[in-house]
Amino acid sequence: EESSTYFTNEHGFMMFRRVYPTMWEAHICMKKGAQNVDVFSMDCLAKMRAKGVKKFLAPIGEWNTPALKLAKRCGFVEEGRISKAYQRGGVMKSLVLMGAE
């Protein structure tokens, strides 16, 4: 059984990592100025749902406003935060846990 799945296009990739059989972690990495990121993301999520994934988790740094906005446009909602999860520029930052079904 696969533990990760990647989807790519000319602008970047979206990676999914299995946490549990029906819950996968989602990560996206796109080039600056990438086009149709929402369409690409929604298509990737639909393909994973077709494989039986019921729940997605996207851990996003609190400073990453573009990623948080994209996640919300794709149906993710904030489900929690882990304070002081990592250091960025010498300052401890929170990790926002975004979830979607």
PyMOL commands that set and color helices and strands:
alter all, ss='L'
color gray80, all
select helices_A, chain A and resi 37-50+65-73
alter helices_A, ss='H'
color red, helices_A
select strands_A, chain A and resi 4-9+12-20+23-30+55-61+77-88+91-100
alter strands_A, ss='S'
color yellow, strands_A
deselect
rebuild
show_as cartoon
